[in-house]
Amino acid sequence: MSVSSAESVANIEELLKQVLVWVPALSLIRFKCVSKHWLALISDPEFRHRHTLRNPNSKILAFFSKKTNEETFKSIPLGNHEIPPRCNPFKTLNNSVADEPKLRILQSCNGLFLCHIPIFREQKKHHPVYVVNPTTNQFRALSFPIVKEDRDIHTFVRYALAFDPSISPHYKVVCVNNFPHYYYDGGKHKIDIYSSETGEWKRLDTPFFPSPSDEGRHHDFMNKAMHFDYRSRQGAIYCNSAVHWITKKWGTSLAFDSFPDGNFRRTETDVLHYFDIGQERLLVASATPPLPLVVKNIPLKVSCFGSKNPTEWPLLTQRYFGECGGCLYLIEIYQHCNTQFEVMEMETDYSGWFVKYHVDLNPLVAALPGQDWNAFFVLCLSREEETSQEIDDKVEDSSTDLLVHMPGKVISYNLRNKTFKTSIELANKELYLTLGDNHCLREDIIFPYMETLACL
């Protein structure tokens, strides 16, 4: 082959790459069947990195439930992206650990999933965590970073996945662990960071966060309100180059003061722990949300002794913590008035939550008679840029939608315009996510999926 012929072939190859880099990831997976040449090109790590960087903001195509085994695996597809149970992308991984308890999803982050095998009392070891790419049907096992024979299996461990294709085609996994709670005095968190770029773990040590009310106290009597421990949720949320863990809820965490005026109040201090990926620092912020209106507005009755008491007790049934458009959001839904709630946004300086939107779904209830609104739950917040014409200039604005699910439907509710539409009618009316015990608080149970060719 002459030099000019070789250059022509190279130019055609580069032109093909420039075209294919704009094609959605799932379509490229199908295009592998076109020829051996296309198979090699699309499978090439350099092309996959290039495609990942070119497509950083893929739309959510579906939601997966926490449980990944074949019997309970459920997904909610959006648009025409039906994902039947027989195409469970975690099936191969589950089969590879057939003798162990089944995998659970900890987190999803821009198309990649972080999974683990729960540890039970009779077990004597920590299992690996797994990074899974459902689009390419690939997974990578990451062993527990520090192996010690005397390690207590009840050591506190939290994992998080950080993957931002707008910054890098590579991902990081953060592992925070420490000895059990009785070692608080002078203890340190052990933080290990895995980089897919280097394939190695790196170790950091971070002291426990002191609580102002604990100053001078013996460690046995400390409130430890700011400590990062078992009280945090397992699943993390990635936002603005940091991974975030919020405090779990064990109940309503509310108390009522009968005197003098009869008011509800929060009984616990909520904290938000977050790890800044760039600075490699573990940080903490006080994050107690404001008392919701549906709790404040509960009618009171006056007893014969003059004390005021609520006519009903608020029960927290659903709690959503997630990210949208570079902001953190929190939603708390109470049983006695589950169609009215607030969408709270975290301040950019982590100084606290503020109410961004007041949501009233009662018009939606009226428009959809016969629906079981006790079965609905929040999927996510979704933001899309809109372009409007003002004078001769184009002005971009963002519109935030609340996606909620009920058996057979996914509803999109626009928080700004207070309009709604049915995003999808599910062909299988019985297709809904496994929620488990209906008496348990629904949180950390669904995970968005979007396509990506990211290498593991």
C-alpha positions, 0 to 999 in steps of 0.5 A, spaced: 500 500 500 502 506 498 503 512 502 497 516 499 493 510 500 495 509 507 493 516 508 486 515 505 484 509 509 487 513 516 482 519 514 476 515 512 477 511 519 478 518 523 472 520 519 468 514 521 470 515 528 468 523 528 461 520 526 460 514 530 462 518 537 455 522 536 451 516 536 448 513 542 452 508 546 446 503 546 446 504 538 453 503 538 453 496 542 448 494 536 453 496 531 458 492 533 455 486 529 456 490 522 463 488 521 469 486 525 472 492 523 466 496 527 467 491 532 474 493 534 473 500 533 467 501 538 471 496 543 477 500 542 478 504 549 481 510 546 474 511 542 470 509 548 474 514 552 472 519 546 465 517 546 464 518 554 467 525 554 463 527 548 456 525 551 457 527 558 449 528 559 446 522 557 438 522 559 435 517 564 433 511 560 430 507 566 430 506 573 433 499 577 431 497 584 436 495 589 435 488 588 439 485 582 437 477 583 433 474 577 427 473 582 426 480 584 430 484 579 425 490 576 426 496 572 422 502 570 423 504 563 422 511 560 420 512 553 422 506 548 427 503 552 424 497 555 428 493 559 425 486 560 427 482 566 430 476 562 435 482 560 438 483 567 444 486 566 447 484 573 445 476 571 452 475 569 455 478 576 450 474 580 451 468 577 459 469 578 457 469 586 452 464 586 454 461 593 454 468 596 448 472 598 445 476 592 448 483 590 445 489 592 445 496 588 449 501 593 449 507 588 448 509 580 452 515 577 452 517 570 451 510 567 455 506 572 453 502 578 456 501 585 454 494 588 456 490 594 454 483 597 451 485 604 455 482 610 451 478 615 453 476 622 455 469 620 460 471 615 467 472 617 469 477 611 468 483 607 466 482 600 469 486 594 465 491 591 463 491 584 463 497 579 458 495 573 456 498 566 449 495 564 450 498 557 456 494 555 454 488 560 461 489 564 463 489 571 470 490 575 471 487 582 474 491 587 477 487 593 476 491 600 482 495 600 486 493 606 486 486 608 488 484 615 486 478 619 484 481 625 479 486 622 472 486 625 467 484 620 462 490 624 467 495 622 463 501 619 464 501 612 461 506 606 463 506 599 461 511 594 462 512 586 464 518 583 464 518 575 463 525 571 464 524 564 464 531 563 471 532 567 474 525 565 472 518 562 475 515 569 472 514 575 473 513 582 471 509 588 471 512 595 471 507 601 471 510 608 471 505 614 473 505 621 473 501 627 466 499 631 463 505 635 466 503 641 473 506 639 471 513 638 476 516 643 481 518 638 479 514 632 480 516 625 477 514 619 481 510 614 479 513 607 481 509 601 480 512 594 481 507 588 482 510 581 480 506 574 486 510 571 491 507 575 488 501 578 490 502 585 488 504 592 490 510 595 490 511 603 488 517 607 487 518 615 482 523 617 480 524 624 473 523 627 469 530 627 468 533 634 461 535 636 461 542 639 456 539 645 461 533 646 467 538 648 470 535 655 465 529 655 468 522 656 467 518 650 462 514 653 457 519 654 458 523 647 452 525 643 457 524 637 452 528 632 457 529 627 461 523 627 460 519 620 458 512 622 452 507 621 447 512 622 449 515 615 445 511 609 449 506 605 448 509 598 451 516 596 450 521 591 455 524 587 454 532 586 459 537 584 466 533 584 464 530 591 460 524 594 455 525 599 452 521 605 446 523 609 443 521 615 438 515 615 431 516 618 429 511 624 422 514 625 419 521 624 424 524 629 419 529 631 417 531 638 411 535 640 411 540 645 404 541 648 406 548 652 405 553 651 403 553 644 403 546 641 408 545 636 412 540 633 420 540 633 425 535 630 429 531 635 435 529 631 440 533 628 441 531 621 448 532 618 451 531 611 458 528 610 461 529 604 468 527 601 471 532 596 474 528 590 479 534 588 481 536 595 481 529 598 478 531 604 472 529 608 467 534 610 461 535 614 455 540 614 449 541 619 443 539 615 437 539 619 431 540 614 426 545 616 419 543 619 414 541 613 408 545 612 404 539 612 406 537 619 405 545 622 398 545 619 396 538 623 390 541 627 390 541 634 385 539 640 385 542 647 385 537 653 381 538 659 387 540 662 389 546 657 394 542 654 394 542 646 395 536 642 395 534 635 389 530 632 394 525 628 401 524 629 405 525 622 409 518 620 414 519 615 413 514 609 418 516 604 424 520 603 428 522 597 435 524 597 438 526 590 442 531 585 439 535 579 443 540 575 449 540 580 444 541 586 442 537 592 435 536 593 431 532 599 424 531 599 420 528 605 413 525 604 408 524 610 403 519 610 397 523 613 398 528 607 402 524 602 400 529 596 403 535 599 410 536 600 416 541 599 422 540 595 428 542 599 435 544 596 442 545 599 445 551 599 451 551 595 456 553 601 452 547 605 449 552 610 443 548 610 436 546 606 431 551 604 424 550 600 425 551 593 418 548 591 411 547 594 408 541 591 401 539 591 399 533 587 391 534 588 390 536 581 393 530 579 389 526 584 383 529 581 385 527 574 387 520 575 381 517 579 382 510 581 389 510 582 392 508 589 396 514 591 399 510 597 403 506 592 406 512 589 413 514 590 418 519 587 423 517 582 428 523 581 428 530 579 430 532 572 432 538 569 432 540 561 435 546 558 429 550 555 431 556 550 426 562 549 426 568 545 426 575 548 427 581 544 433 578 539 437 574 544 436 567 546 435 566 553 436 559 556 432 557 562 432 550 566 425 547 567 425 542 573 420 536 572 419 531 578 418 524 576 413 520 580 411 512 579 405 508 580 403 501 578 403 502 570 405 509 570 410 514 570 408 521 571 412 528 570 410 534 574 413 540 572 415 544 578 415 551 575 409 551 571 405 546 576 403 542 569 403 534 569 403 529 563 404 521 563 411 520 561 410 513 559 404 508 560 407 501 562 405 495 557 406 491 563 401 494 569 404 489 574 411 492 572 413 496 579 419 496 583 420 492 589 419 496 595 419 491 600 415 492 607 410 497 606 411 499 613 418 501 612 421 508 610 422 508 603 428 511 601 435 509 597 431 504 593 431 506 586 437 508 582 437 511 575 440 508 569 443 512 563 447 509 557 455 510 557 461 506 554 465 508 559 471 503 560 471 499 567 
